[in-house]
Amino acid sequence: MSLKKQTDYLRKRGILLGTRMKEGRKIHIYMLTNLFVEVTFANDNPDDSAENIYTLTGLKNLNEYLEKEFRASF
C-alpha cells in the first residue's frame, strides 16, 4: 500500500493517541486495534502528506520503543 493510502486509512480508522517531539519535529502516534503507528507529516501538519510511517505491533513493543527513545534523548 502506498504511503498516501496508508495515511488515508489511518486517518479514517485510527485513533490519535497523542504527539511527541523528536529532533524538533512533531510525531503523531495512532492506534489501530493492536497496531501502533508513528507518523511524521510535512510541515508537522497532520493535514499535510506523510513523510514517514513507523509501525509497531502490541502495546508492550510500543512501551519498550518509547522508553528507548526517551532514554536516547538524554
mmJSON file of the N, C-alpha and C atoms, coordinates in Angstrom:
{"data_MODEL":{"atom_site":{
"group_PDB":["ATOM","ATOM","ATOM","ATOM","ATOM","ATOM","ATOM","ATOM","ATOM","ATOM","ATOM","ATOM","ATOM","ATOM","ATOM","ATOM","ATOM","ATOM","ATOM","ATOM","ATOM","ATOM","ATOM","ATOM","ATOM","ATOM","ATOM","ATOM","ATOM","ATOM","ATOM","ATOM","ATOM","ATOM","ATOM","ATOM","ATOM","ATOM","ATOM","ATOM","ATOM","ATOM","ATOM","ATOM","ATOM","ATOM","ATOM","ATOM","ATOM","ATOM","ATOM","ATOM","ATOM","ATOM","ATOM","ATOM","ATOM","ATOM","ATOM","ATOM","ATOM","ATOM","ATOM","ATOM","ATOM","ATOM","ATOM","ATOM","ATOM","ATOM","ATOM","ATOM","ATOM","ATOM","ATOM","ATOM","ATOM","ATOM","ATOM","ATOM","ATOM","ATOM","ATOM","ATOM","ATOM","ATOM","ATOM","ATOM","ATOM","ATOM","ATOM","ATOM","ATOM","ATOM","ATOM","ATOM","ATOM","ATOM","ATOM","ATOM","ATOM","ATOM","ATOM","ATOM","ATOM","ATOM","ATOM","ATOM","ATOM","ATOM","ATOM","ATOM","ATOM","ATOM","ATOM","ATOM","ATOM","ATOM","ATOM","ATOM","ATOM","ATOM","ATOM","ATOM","ATOM","ATOM","ATOM","ATOM","ATOM","ATOM","ATOM","ATOM","ATOM","ATOM","ATOM","ATOM","ATOM","ATOM","ATOM","ATOM","ATOM","ATOM","ATOM","ATOM","ATOM","ATOM","ATOM","ATOM","ATOM","ATOM","ATOM","ATOM","ATOM","ATOM","ATOM","ATOM","ATOM","ATOM","ATOM","ATOM","ATOM","ATOM","ATOM","ATOM","ATOM","ATOM","ATOM","ATOM","ATOM","ATOM","ATOM","ATOM","ATOM","ATOM","ATOM","ATOM","ATOM","ATOM","ATOM","ATOM","ATOM","ATOM","ATOM","ATOM","ATOM","ATOM","ATOM","ATOM","ATOM","ATOM","ATOM","ATOM","ATOM","ATOM","ATOM","ATOM","ATOM","ATOM","ATOM","ATOM","ATOM","ATOM","ATOM","ATOM","ATOM","ATOM","ATOM","ATOM","ATOM","ATOM","ATOM","ATOM","ATOM","ATOM","ATOM","ATOM","ATOM","ATOM","ATOM","ATOM","ATOM","ATOM"],
"id":[1,2,3,4,5,6,7,8,9,10,11,12,13,14,15,16,17,18,19,20,21,22,23,24,25,26,27,28,29,30,31,32,33,34,35,36,37,38,39,40,41,42,43,44,45,46,47,48,49,50,51,52,53,54,55,56,57,58,59,60,61,62,63,64,65,66,67,68,69,70,71,72,73,74,75,76,77,78,79,80,81,82,83,84,85,86,87,88,89,90,91,92,93,94,95,96,97,98,99,100,101,102,103,104,105,106,107,108,109,110,111,112,113,114,115,116,117,118,119,120,121,122,123,124,125,126,127,128,129,130,131,132,133,134,135,136,137,138,139,140,141,142,143,144,145,146,147,148,149,150,151,152,153,154,155,156,157,158,159,160,161,162,163,164,165,166,167,168,169,170,171,172,173,174,175,176,177,178,179,180,181,182,183,184,185,186,187,188,189,190,191,192,193,194,195,196,197,198,199,200,201,202,203,204,205,206,207,208,209,210,211,212,213,214,215,216,217,218,219,220,221,222],
"type_symbol":["N","C","C","N","C","C","N","C","C","N","C","C","N","C","C","N","C","C","N","C","C","N","C","C","N","C","C","N","C","C","N","C","C","N","C","C","N","C","C","N","C","C","N","C","C","N","C","C","N","C","C","N","C","C","N","C","C","N","C","C","N","C","C","N","C","C","N","C","C","N","C","C","N","C","C","N","C","C","N","C","C","N","C","C","N","C","C","N","C","C","N","C","C","N","C","C","N","C","C","N","C","C","N","C","C","N","C","C","N","C","C","N","C","C","N","C","C","N","C","C","N","C","C","N","C","C","N","C","C","N","C","C","N","C","C","N","C","C","N","C","C","N","C","C","N","C","C","N","C","C","N","C","C","N","C","C","N","C","C","N","C","C","N","C","C","N","C","C","N","C","C","N","C","C","N","C","C","N","C","C","N","C","C","N","C","C","N","C","C","N","C","C","N","C","C","N","C","C","N","C","C","N","C","C","N","C","C","N","C","C","N","C","C","N","C","C","N","C","C","N","C","C"],
"label_atom_id":["N","CA","C","N","CA","C","N","CA","C","N","CA","C","N","CA","C","N","CA","C","N","CA","C","N","CA","C","N","CA","C","N","CA","C","N","CA","C","N","CA","C","N","CA","C","N","CA","C","N","CA","C","N","CA","C","N","CA","C","N","CA","C","N","CA","C","N","CA","C","N","CA","C","N","CA","C","N","CA","C","N","CA","C","N","CA","C","N","CA","C","N","CA","C","N","CA","C","N","CA","C","N","CA","C","N","CA","C","N","CA","C","N","CA","C","N","CA","C","N","CA","C","N","CA","C","N","CA","C","N","CA","C","N","CA","C","N","CA","C","N","CA","C","N","CA","C","N","CA","C","N","CA","C","N","CA","C","N","CA","C","N","CA","C","N","CA","C","N","CA","C","N","CA","C","N","CA","C","N","CA","C","N","CA","C","N","CA","C","N","CA","C","N","CA","C","N","CA","C","N","CA","C","N","CA","C","N","CA","C","N","CA","C","N","CA","C","N","CA","C","N","CA","C","N","CA","C","N","CA","C","N","CA","C","N","CA","C","N","CA","C","N","CA","C","N","CA","C","N","CA","C","N","CA","C","N","CA","C"],
"label_alt_id":[null,null,null,null,null,null,null,null,null,null,null,null,null,null,null,null,null,null,null,null,null,null,null,null,null,null,null,null,null,null,null,null,null,null,null,null,null,null,null,null,null,null,null,null,null,null,null,null,null,null,null,null,null,null,null,null,null,null,null,null,null,null,null,null,null,null,null,null,null,null,null,null,null,null,null,null,null,null,null,null,null,null,null,null,null,null,null,null,null,null,null,null,null,null,null,null,null,null,null,null,null,null,null,null,null,null,null,null,null,null,null,null,null,null,null,null,null,null,null,null,null,null,null,null,null,null,null,null,null,null,null,null,null,null,null,null,null,null,null,null,null,null,null,null,null,null,null,null,null,null,null,null,null,null,null,null,null,null,null,null,null,null,null,null,null,null,null,null,null,null,null,null,null,null,null,null,null,null,null,null,null,null,null,null,null,null,null,null,null,null,null,null,null,null,null,null,null,null,null,null,null,null,null,null,null,null,null,null,null,null,null,null,null,null,null,null,null,null,null,null,null,null],
"label_comp_id":["MET","MET","MET","SER","SER","SER","LEU","LEU","LEU","LYS","LYS","LYS","LYS","LYS","LYS","GLN","GLN","GLN","THR","THR","THR","ASP","ASP","ASP","TYR","TYR","TYR","LEU","LEU","LEU","ARG","ARG","ARG","LYS","LYS","LYS","ARG","ARG","ARG","GLY","GLY","GLY","ILE","ILE","ILE","LEU","LEU","LEU","LEU","LEU","LEU","GLY","GLY","GLY","THR","THR","THR","ARG","ARG","ARG","MET","MET","MET","LYS","LYS","LYS","GLU","GLU","GLU","GLY","GLY","GLY","ARG","ARG","ARG","LYS","LYS","LYS","ILE","ILE","ILE","HIS","HIS","HIS","ILE","ILE","ILE","TYR","TYR","TYR","MET","MET","MET","LEU","LEU","LEU","THR","THR","THR","ASN","ASN","ASN","LEU","LEU","LEU","PHE","PHE","PHE","VAL","VAL","VAL","GLU","GLU","GLU","VAL","VAL","VAL","THR","THR","THR","PHE","PHE","PHE","ALA","ALA","ALA","ASN","ASN","ASN","ASP","ASP","ASP","ASN","ASN","ASN","PRO","PRO","PRO","ASP","ASP","ASP","ASP","ASP","ASP","SER","SER","SER","ALA","ALA","ALA","GLU","GLU","GLU","ASN","ASN","ASN","ILE","ILE","ILE","TYR","TYR","TYR","THR","THR","THR","LEU","LEU","LEU","THR","THR","THR","GLY","GLY","GLY","LEU","LEU","LEU","LYS","LYS","LYS","ASN","ASN","ASN","LEU","LEU","LEU","ASN","ASN","ASN","GLU","GLU","GLU","TYR","TYR","TYR","LEU","LEU","LEU","GLU","GLU","GLU","LYS","LYS","LYS","GLU","GLU","GLU","PHE","PHE","PHE","ARG","ARG","ARG","ALA","ALA","ALA","SER","SER","SER","PHE","PHE","PHE"],
"label_asym_id":["A","A","A","A","A","A","A","A","A","A","A","A","A","A","A","A","A","A","A","A","A","A","A","A","A","A","A","A","A","A","A","A","A","A","A","A","A","A","A","A","A","A","A","A","A","A","A","A","A","A","A","A","A","A","A","A","A","A","A","A","A","A","A","A","A","A","A","A","A","A","A","A","A","A","A","A","A","A","A","A","A","A","A","A","A","A","A","A","A","A","A","A","A","A","A","A","A","A","A","A","A","A","A","A","A","A","A","A","A","A","A","A","A","A","A","A","A","A","A","A","A","A","A","A","A","A","A","A","A","A","A","A","A","A","A","A","A","A","A","A","A","A","A","A","A","A","A","A","A","A","A","A","A","A","A","A","A","A","A","A","A","A","A","A","A","A","A","A","A","A","A","A","A","A","A","A","A","A","A","A","A","A","A","A","A","A","A","A","A","A","A","A","A","A","A","A","A","A","A","A","A","A","A","A","A","A","A","A","A","A","A","A","A","A","A","A","A","A","A","A","A","A"],
"label_entity_id":["1","1","1","1","1","1","1","1","1","1","1","1","1","1","1","1","1","1","1","1","1","1","1","1","1","1","1","1","1","1","1","1","1","1","1","1","1","1","1","1","1","1","1","1","1","1","1","1","1","1","1","1","1","1","1","1","1","1","1","1","1","1","1","1","1","1","1","1","1","1","1","1","1","1","1","1","1","1","1","1","1","1","1","1","1","1","1","1","1","1","1","1","1","1","1","1","1","1","1","1","1","1","1","1","1","1","1","1","1","1","1","1","1","1","1","1","1","1","1","1","1","1","1","1","1","1","1","1","1","1","1","1","1","1","1","1","1","1","1","1","1","1","1","1","1","1","1","1","1","1","1","1","1","1","1","1","1","1","1","1","1","1","1","1","1","1","1","1","1","1","1","1","1","1","1","1","1","1","1","1","1","1","1","1","1","1","1","1","1","1","1","1","1","1","1","1","1","1","1","1","1","1","1","1","1","1","1","1","1","1","1","1","1","1","1","1","1","1","1","1","1","1"],
"label_seq_id":[1,1,1,2,2,2,3,3,3,4,4,4,5,5,5,6,6,6,7,7,7,8,8,8,9,9,9,10,10,10,11,11,11,12,12,12,13,13,13,14,14,14,15,15,15,16,16,16,17,17,17,18,18,18,19,19,19,20,20,20,21,21,21,22,22,22,23,23,23,24,24,24,25,25,25,26,26,26,27,27,27,28,28,28,29,29,29,30,30,30,31,31,31,32,32,32,33,33,33,34,34,34,35,35,35,36,36,36,37,37,37,38,38,38,39,39,39,40,40,40,41,41,41,42,42,42,43,43,43,44,44,44,45,45,45,46,46,46,47,47,47,48,48,48,49,49,49,50,50,50,51,51,51,52,52,52,53,53,53,54,54,54,55,55,55,56,56,56,57,57,57,58,58,58,59,59,59,60,60,60,61,61,61,62,62,62,63,63,63,64,64,64,65,65,65,66,66,66,67,67,67,68,68,68,69,69,69,70,70,70,71,71,71,72,72,72,73,73,73,74,74,74],
"pdbx_PDB_ins_code":[null,null,null,null,null,null,null,null,null,null,null,null,null,null,null,null,null,null,null,null,null,null,null,null,null,null,null,null,null,null,null,null,null,null,null,null,null,null,null,null,null,null,null,null,null,null,null,null,null,null,null,null,null,null,null,null,null,null,null,null,null,null,null,null,null,null,null,null,null,null,null,null,null,null,null,null,null,null,null,null,null,null,null,null,null,null,null,null,null,null,null,null,null,null,null,null,null,null,null,null,null,null,null,null,null,null,null,null,null,null,null,null,null,null,null,null,null,null,null,null,null,null,null,null,null,null,null,null,null,null,null,null,null,null,null,null,null,null,null,null,null,null,null,null,null,null,null,null,null,null,null,null,null,null,null,null,null,null,null,null,null,null,null,null,null,null,null,null,null,null,null,null,null,null,null,null,null,null,null,null,null,null,null,null,null,null,null,null,null,null,null,null,null,null,null,null,null,null,null,null,null,null,null,null,null,null,null,null,null,null,null,null,null,null,null,null,null,null,null,null,null,null],
"Cartn_x":[0.851,0.0,0.902,0.558,1.355,1.269,2.214,2.242,0.963,0.481,-0.756,-1.949,-2.049,-3.166,-3.098,-1.896,-1.733,-2.191,-1.789,-2.154,-3.655,-4.258,-5.708,-6.454,-6.022,-6.648,-6.492,-5.308,-5.033,-5.9,-6.079,-6.922,-8.384,-8.849,-10.24,-10.49,-9.569,-9.803,-9.026,-7.941,-7.072,-7.559,-7.019,-7.298,-5.999,-6.024,-4.846,-4.642,-3.511,-3.201,-2.498,-1.736,-1.017,0.137,0.93,2.105,3.308,4.474,5.714,6.688,7.712,8.723,9.979,10.574,11.846,12.636,13.815,14.69,13.964,13.135,12.425,11.21,10.848,9.7,8.591,7.357,6.2,5.952,5.802,5.472,4.123,3.188,1.832,1.736,1.139,1.019,-0.449,-0.718,-2.067,-2.155,-3.372,-3.62,-4.677,-4.395,-5.347,-5.379,-6.39,-6.505,-5.226,-4.383,-3.145,-1.914,-2.123,-1.047,-0.897,0.338,0.619,1.478,1.136,1.766,2.225,3.51,4.048,4.12,3.646,3.642,4.28,5.194,5.758,5.15,4.471,3.808,4.651,4.487,5.144,4.725,5.676,5.425,4.82,4.972,4.395,2.891,2.244,0.808,0.104,-0.739,-1.411,-2.375,-2.655,-3.491,-2.663,-1.336,-0.437,-0.12,0.674,1.047,2.068,2.069,3.005,4.387,5.407,6.789,7.334,6.885,7.412,6.371,6.315,5.43,6.26,6.103,6.79,5.741,5.684,4.657,5.261,4.481,4.823,3.585,3.797,2.69,2.717,1.612,1.476,1.886,1.153,1.399,2.76,3.171,4.468,5.592,5.523,6.539,6.535,5.345,5.251,5.912,5.606,6.192,7.71,8.222,9.675,10.323,9.704,10.218,10.252,9.146,9.088,10.069,10.237,11.209,12.623,12.931,14.25,14.466,13.459,13.537,13.73,13.033,13.143,14.565,15.117,16.479,17.51,17.285,18.23,18.216,17.175,17.068,17.921,18.542,19.394,20.842],
"Cartn_y":[-1.174,0.0,1.244,2.224,3.449,4.229,5.129,5.953,6.779,7.304,8.097,7.237,6.035,5.154,4.731,4.462,4.106,5.252,6.459,7.635,7.886,7.759,7.943,6.925,5.671,4.627,4.94,5.367,5.692,6.846,7.848,8.992,8.566,7.628,7.186,6.206,5.269,4.159,4.241,5.019,5.066,6.03,5.849,6.737,7.46,8.783,9.562,9.5,8.943,8.826,10.068,10.716,11.908,12.22,13.178,13.582,13.621,13.526,13.692,14.448,14.995,15.73,14.882,14.901,14.228,15.076,15.505,16.317,17.53,18.151,19.354,19.114,17.865,17.518,16.908,17.142,16.516,15.157,14.163,12.821,12.459,12.083,11.741,10.225,9.788,8.361,7.961,6.981,6.465,5.003,4.563,3.167,2.598,1.403,0.62,-0.76,-1.06,-2.319,-2.569,-3.512,-3.836,-3.344,-2.395,-1.837,-0.363,0.04,1.433,2.027,3.246,3.858,5.263,5.531,6.883,7.49,8.717,9.387,10.761,11.049,12.392,13.005,14.141,14.819,15.988,16.327,17.502,18.734,19.585,20.819,20.555,19.329,18.926,19.157,19.158,19.41,18.107,17.558,16.296,16.35,17.536,17.653,17.55,17.647,17.52,16.048,15.786,14.411,13.874,12.564,11.91,11.829,12.062,11.916,10.547,10.045,8.79,8.118,6.788,5.992,4.874,4.693,3.614,2.852,1.533,0.741,-0.202,-0.457,-1.404,-2.233,-3.506,-4.381,-4.625,-4.337,-4.632,-3.491,-3.363,-2.308,-2.47,-3.694,-3.936,-3.398,-3.673,-3.17,-1.65,-1.05,0.41,0.987,0.435,0.934,0.802,-0.343,-0.542,0.452,0.642,1.574,3.006,3.45,4.814,5.011,4.001,4.087,4.221,3.446,3.518,4.896,5.411,6.739,7.816,7.669,8.626,8.636,7.456,7.365,7.931,7.733,8.216,9.742,10.373,11.834,12.565,11.844,12.492,12.208],
"Cartn_z":[0.0,0.0,0.0,-0.777,-0.85,0.471,0.663,1.864,1.987,0.882,0.892,1.293,0.739,1.091,2.554,3.041,4.444,5.342,4.985,5.775,5.726,4.566,4.445,5.309,5.268,6.075,7.561,7.939,9.336,9.82,8.997,9.365,9.55,8.723,8.799,9.936,10.14,11.067,12.382,12.377,13.544,14.609,15.796,16.924,17.254,17.221,17.561,19.07,19.487,20.907,21.433,20.572,21.01,20.088,20.528,19.769,20.689,20.083,20.827,19.937,20.551,19.806,19.679,18.491,18.258,17.274,17.717,16.882,16.309,17.136,16.731,15.851,15.643,14.8,15.64,15.244,15.883,15.251,16.105,15.634,16.229,15.389,15.814,15.977,17.082,17.362,17.283,16.424,16.213,16.645,16.927,17.27,16.328,15.827,15.042,15.679,16.465,17.193,17.982,17.561,18.277,17.508,16.615,15.816,16.184,16.447,16.794,15.69,15.291,14.128,14.474,14.19,14.328,12.937,12.82,11.523,11.661,10.758,10.641,9.39,9.579,8.462,7.968,6.705,6.137,6.939,7.241,7.998,9.378,9.885,11.181,11.244,10.09,9.996,9.616,10.505,10.201,9.019,8.506,7.314,6.03,6.156,5.006,4.756,3.737,3.405,4.418,4.567,5.479,4.848,5.663,5.207,5.586,6.749,7.256,8.147,8.061,8.919,9.529,10.839,11.546,12.351,12.203,12.883,13.914,14.942,15.996,16.297,16.581,16.934,18.433,19.096,20.516,21.419,22.515,23.493,24.151,24.414,25.035,24.146,22.858,21.927,21.852,21.887,21.875,23.118,24.281,25.528,25.521,25.081,25.014,24.047,22.912,21.912,22.451,23.059,23.578,24.728,25.553,26.646,26.083,25.068,24.419,23.797,23.119,22.51,23.573,24.694,25.791,26.339,26.593,27.112,26.143,24.872,23.859,23.737,24.242,24.121,25.138,26.066,27.09,26.872],
"occupancy":[1.0,1.0,1.0,1.0,1.0,1.0,1.0,1.0,1.0,1.0,1.0,1.0,1.0,1.0,1.0,1.0,1.0,1.0,1.0,1.0,1.0,1.0,1.0,1.0,1.0,1.0,1.0,1.0,1.0,1.0,1.0,1.0,1.0,1.0,1.0,1.0,1.0,1.0,1.0,1.0,1.0,1.0,1.0,1.0,1.0,1.0,1.0,1.0,1.0,1.0,1.0,1.0,1.0,1.0,1.0,1.0,1.0,1.0,1.0,1.0,1.0,1.0,1.0,1.0,1.0,1.0,1.0,1.0,1.0,1.0,1.0,1.0,1.0,1.0,1.0,1.0,1.0,1.0,1.0,1.0,1.0,1.0,1.0,1.0,1.0,1.0,1.0,1.0,1.0,1.0,1.0,1.0,1.0,1.0,1.0,1.0,1.0,1.0,1.0,1.0,1.0,1.0,1.0,1.0,1.0,1.0,1.0,1.0,1.0,1.0,1.0,1.0,1.0,1.0,1.0,1.0,1.0,1.0,1.0,1.0,1.0,1.0,1.0,1.0,1.0,1.0,1.0,1.0,1.0,1.0,1.0,1.0,1.0,1.0,1.0,1.0,1.0,1.0,1.0,1.0,1.0,1.0,1.0,1.0,1.0,1.0,1.0,1.0,1.0,1.0,1.0,1.0,1.0,1.0,1.0,1.0,1.0,1.0,1.0,1.0,1.0,1.0,1.0,1.0,1.0,1.0,1.0,1.0,1.0,1.0,1.0,1.0,1.0,1.0,1.0,1.0,1.0,1.0,1.0,1.0,1.0,1.0,1.0,1.0,1.0,1.0,1.0,1.0,1.0,1.0,1.0,1.0,1.0,1.0,1.0,1.0,1.0,1.0,1.0,1.0,1.0,1.0,1.0,1.0,1.0,1.0,1.0,1.0,1.0,1.0,1.0,1.0,1.0,1.0,1.0,1.0,1.0,1.0,1.0,1.0,1.0,1.0],
"B_iso_or_equiv":[0.0,0.0,0.0,0.0,0.0,0.0,0.0,0.0,0.0,0.0,0.0,0.0,0.0,0.0,0.0,0.0,0.0,0.0,0.0,0.0,0.0,0.0,0.0,0.0,0.0,0.0,0.0,0.0,0.0,0.0,0.0,0.0,0.0,0.0,0.0,0.0,0.0,0.0,0.0,0.0,0.0,0.0,0.0,0.0,0.0,0.0,0.0,0.0,0.0,0.0,0.0,0.0,0.0,0.0,0.0,0.0,0.0,0.0,0.0,0.0,0.0,0.0,0.0,0.0,0.0,0.0,0.0,0.0,0.0,0.0,0.0,0.0,0.0,0.0,0.0,0.0,0.0,0.0,0.0,0.0,0.0,0.0,0.0,0.0,0.0,0.0,0.0,0.0,0.0,0.0,0.0,0.0,0.0,0.0,0.0,0.0,0.0,0.0,0.0,0.0,0.0,0.0,0.0,0.0,0.0,0.0,0.0,0.0,0.0,0.0,0.0,0.0,0.0,0.0,0.0,0.0,0.0,0.0,0.0,0.0,0.0,0.0,0.0,0.0,0.0,0.0,0.0,0.0,0.0,0.0,0.0,0.0,0.0,0.0,0.0,0.0,0.0,0.0,0.0,0.0,0.0,0.0,0.0,0.0,0.0,0.0,0.0,0.0,0.0,0.0,0.0,0.0,0.0,0.0,0.0,0.0,0.0,0.0,0.0,0.0,0.0,0.0,0.0,0.0,0.0,0.0,0.0,0.0,0.0,0.0,0.0,0.0,0.0,0.0,0.0,0.0,0.0,0.0,0.0,0.0,0.0,0.0,0.0,0.0,0.0,0.0,0.0,0.0,0.0,0.0,0.0,0.0,0.0,0.0,0.0,0.0,0.0,0.0,0.0,0.0,0.0,0.0,0.0,0.0,0.0,0.0,0.0,0.0,0.0,0.0,0.0,0.0,0.0,0.0,0.0,0.0,0.0,0.0,0.0,0.0,0.0,0.0],
"pdbx_formal_charge":[null,null,null,null,null,null,null,null,null,null,null,null,null,null,null,null,null,null,null,null,null,null,null,null,null,null,null,null,null,null,null,null,null,null,null,null,null,null,null,null,null,null,null,null,null,null,null,null,null,null,null,null,null,null,null,null,null,null,null,null,null,null,null,null,null,null,null,null,null,null,null,null,null,null,null,null,null,null,null,null,null,null,null,null,null,null,null,null,null,null,null,null,null,null,null,null,null,null,null,null,null,null,null,null,null,null,null,null,null,null,null,null,null,null,null,null,null,null,null,null,null,null,null,null,null,null,null,null,null,null,null,null,null,null,null,null,null,null,null,null,null,null,null,null,null,null,null,null,null,null,null,null,null,null,null,null,null,null,null,null,null,null,null,null,null,null,null,null,null,null,null,null,null,null,null,null,null,null,null,null,null,null,null,null,null,null,null,null,null,null,null,null,null,null,null,null,null,null,null,null,null,null,null,null,null,null,null,null,null,null,null,null,null,null,null,null,null,null,null,null,null,null],
"auth_seq_id":[1,1,1,2,2,2,3,3,3,4,4,4,5,5,5,6,6,6,7,7,7,8,8,8,9,9,9,10,10,10,11,11,11,12,12,12,13,13,13,14,14,14,15,15,15,16,16,16,17,17,17,18,18,18,19,19,19,20,20,20,21,21,21,22,22,22,23,23,23,24,24,24,25,25,25,26,26,26,27,27,27,28,28,28,29,29,29,30,30,30,31,31,31,32,32,32,33,33,33,34,34,34,35,35,35,36,36,36,37,37,37,38,38,38,39,39,39,40,40,40,41,41,41,42,42,42,43,43,43,44,44,44,45,45,45,46,46,46,47,47,47,48,48,48,49,49,49,50,50,50,51,51,51,52,52,52,53,53,53,54,54,54,55,55,55,56,56,56,57,57,57,58,58,58,59,59,59,60,60,60,61,61,61,62,62,62,63,63,63,64,64,64,65,65,65,66,66,66,67,67,67,68,68,68,69,69,69,70,70,70,71,71,71,72,72,72,73,73,73,74,74,74],
"auth_comp_id":["MET","MET","MET","SER","SER","SER","LEU","LEU","LEU","LYS","LYS","LYS","LYS","LYS","LYS","GLN","GLN","GLN","THR","THR","THR","ASP","ASP","ASP","TYR","TYR","TYR","LEU","LEU","LEU","ARG","ARG","ARG","LYS","LYS","LYS","ARG","ARG","ARG","GLY","GLY","GLY","ILE","ILE","ILE","LEU","LEU","LEU","LEU","LEU","LEU","GLY","GLY","GLY","THR","THR","THR","ARG","ARG","ARG","MET","MET","MET","LYS","LYS","LYS","GLU","GLU","GLU","GLY","GLY","GLY","ARG","ARG","ARG","LYS","LYS","LYS","ILE","ILE","ILE","HIS","HIS","HIS","ILE","ILE","ILE","TYR","TYR","TYR","MET","MET","MET","LEU","LEU","LEU","THR","THR","THR","ASN","ASN","ASN","LEU","LEU","LEU","PHE","PHE","PHE","VAL","VAL","VAL","GLU","GLU","GLU","VAL","VAL","VAL","THR","THR","THR","PHE","PHE","PHE","ALA","ALA","ALA","ASN","ASN","ASN","ASP","ASP","ASP","ASN","ASN","ASN","PRO","PRO","PRO","ASP","ASP","ASP","ASP","ASP","ASP","SER","SER","SER","ALA","ALA","ALA","GLU","GLU","GLU","ASN","ASN","ASN","ILE","ILE","ILE","TYR","TYR","TYR","THR","THR","THR","LEU","LEU","LEU","THR","THR","THR","GLY","GLY","GLY","LEU","LEU","LEU","LYS","LYS","LYS","ASN","ASN","ASN","LEU","LEU","LEU","ASN","ASN","ASN","GLU","GLU","GLU","TYR","TYR","TYR","LEU","LEU","LEU","GLU","GLU","GLU","LYS","LYS","LYS","GLU","GLU","GLU","PHE","PHE","PHE","ARG","ARG","ARG","ALA","ALA","ALA","SER","SER","SER","PHE","PHE","PHE"],
"auth_asym_id":["A","A","A","A","A","A","A","A","A","A","A","A","A","A","A","A","A","A","A","A","A","A","A","A","A","A","A","A","A","A","A","A","A","A","A","A","A","A","A","A","A","A","A","A","A","A","A","A","A","A","A","A","A","A","A","A","A","A","A","A","A","A","A","A","A","A","A","A","A","A","A","A","A","A","A","A","A","A","A","A","A","A","A","A","A","A","A","A","A","A","A","A","A","A","A","A","A","A","A","A","A","A","A","A","A","A","A","A","A","A","A","A","A","A","A","A","A","A","A","A","A","A","A","A","A","A","A","A","A","A","A","A","A","A","A","A","A","A","A","A","A","A","A","A","A","A","A","A","A","A","A","A","A","A","A","A","A","A","A","A","A","A","A","A","A","A","A","A","A","A","A","A","A","A","A","A","A","A","A","A","A","A","A","A","A","A","A","A","A","A","A","A","A","A","A","A","A","A","A","A","A","A","A","A","A","A","A","A","A","A","A","A","A","A","A","A","A","A","A","A","A","A"],
"auth_atom_id":["N","CA","C","N","CA","C","N","CA","C","N","CA","C","N","CA","C","N","CA","C","N","CA","C","N","CA","C","N","CA","C","N","CA","C","N","CA","C","N","CA","C","N","CA","C","N","CA","C","N","CA","C","N","CA","C","N","CA","C","N","CA","C","N","CA","C","N","CA","C","N","CA","C","N","CA","C","N","CA","C","N","CA","C","N","CA","C","N","CA","C","N","CA","C","N","CA","C","N","CA","C","N","CA","C","N","CA","C","N","CA","C","N","CA","C","N","CA","C","N","CA","C","N","CA","C","N","CA","C","N","CA","C","N","CA","C","N","CA","C","N","CA","C","N","CA","C","N","CA","C","N","CA","C","N","CA","C","N","CA","C","N","CA","C","N","CA","C","N","CA","C","N","CA","C","N","CA","C","N","CA","C","N","CA","C","N","CA","C","N","CA","C","N","CA","C","N","CA","C","N","CA","C","N","CA","C","N","CA","C","N","CA","C","N","CA","C","N","CA","C","N","CA","C","N","CA","C","N","CA","C","N","CA","C","N","CA","C","N","CA","C","N","CA","C","N","CA","C","N","CA","C","N","CA","C","N","CA","C"],
"pdbx_PDB_model_num":[1,1,1,1,1,1,1,1,1,1,1,1,1,1,1,1,1,1,1,1,1,1,1,1,1,1,1,1,1,1,1,1,1,1,1,1,1,1,1,1,1,1,1,1,1,1,1,1,1,1,1,1,1,1,1,1,1,1,1,1,1,1,1,1,1,1,1,1,1,1,1,1,1,1,1,1,1,1,1,1,1,1,1,1,1,1,1,1,1,1,1,1,1,1,1,1,1,1,1,1,1,1,1,1,1,1,1,1,1,1,1,1,1,1,1,1,1,1,1,1,1,1,1,1,1,1,1,1,1,1,1,1,1,1,1,1,1,1,1,1,1,1,1,1,1,1,1,1,1,1,1,1,1,1,1,1,1,1,1,1,1,1,1,1,1,1,1,1,1,1,1,1,1,1,1,1,1,1,1,1,1,1,1,1,1,1,1,1,1,1,1,1,1,1,1,1,1,1,1,1,1,1,1,1,1,1,1,1,1,1,1,1,1,1,1,1,1,1,1,1,1,1]
}}}
